[in-house]
Amino acid sequence: MHTRTTAAGLALAGALLTGCSSNDTASSVSPKGTSSVAASAEKSDVLTAQQAVAALEKSIPELKLVQDYTEANDPNHLFGRPGGYTSKAAFSDSRVSSADVEGLDKDAIERGGSVEVFKTAEAAKARAKYIETIAKSMPGVTEYHYMAGGILVRVSNLLTPTQAKDYEAGAKSL
């Protein structure tokens, strides 16, 4: 029963975060409200979300691409729109317990995370800031954020801080 309640809560929280967007600037969120942004200078040769996931997968073998989004299947309705991302991909991480994500969609952030690529670092920071604002009112909805220029790597809060550091290191190399 507890697993179903937890999964239902995560599903509700994930649904609320799915539609998150913003035009604010700066910041990030991680479990318990601590900052986990790995920011870097603006990059001139921006990767697509799919390329970023492939690059992360080289150093994080537990990661697996599960969804490559298009403007037709983007649940956030941000793909290609003003202030939105230019590409998005979801991934799973096998270190997340299947019991903790029972009943969630295969592309739920809680299963691993996602990569969202924006035209500018400011747009990526604005997205992270908006998600942080939502998470402050719903502590169970927190996630780790790591940034490299206009690339926002969103990572499940079901990973331990030590496991999430793999994504922080990976984001620094994007």
Buried (B, 14 or more C-beta within 10 A) or exposed (E): EEBEEBBEEBBEBBEBBBEBBBEBEEBBBBBEEEEBBBBBEEEEEBBBBBBBBBBBBEEBEBBBBBBBBEEEEBBBEBBEEEBBBBBBBBBBBEBBEEEBBBEBBEBBBBBBBBBBBBEEBBBBBBBBBBBBBBBEEEEEBBBBBBBBBBBBBBBBBBBEBEBBBBBBBBBEEB
